[in-house]
Amino acid sequence: MQREQSEELLPDEELESYLAALAPDGDAETTASGRRFGGAEVYQLRLSLMANERLRELAAYRQTSPMALAQEWVMQRLEWESQQLQRS
């Protein structure tokens, strides 16, 4: 029984290695843009607490996820910006 307790207190190196591999690289204060996922690039988006809550509420109202709603808005804005550039 004593041995089982001491083994439980030792760190699980395999688990720690696995979690370290899953953890994002770099400083938590950076955006880490440029990561590729399939044919797309991954960006982090930092919002204030108030903006995040508004995004969650709007997403719930539209029965979608905050991530999907933000992605839809970015795609719409990119299309709009492209049209503005073509007109000038």
Sequence and secondary structure as in RCSB ss.txt:
>XXXX:A:sequence
MQREQSEELLPDEELESYLAALAPDGDAETTASGRRFGGAEVYQLRLSLMANERLRELAAYRQTSPMALAQEWVM
QRLEWESQQLQRS
>XXXX:A:secstr
 HHHHHHHHS  HHHHHHHHHHS  S TTS  TTEEETTEEE      HHHHHHHHHHHHHTTS HHHHHHHHHH
HHHHHHHHHHHH 
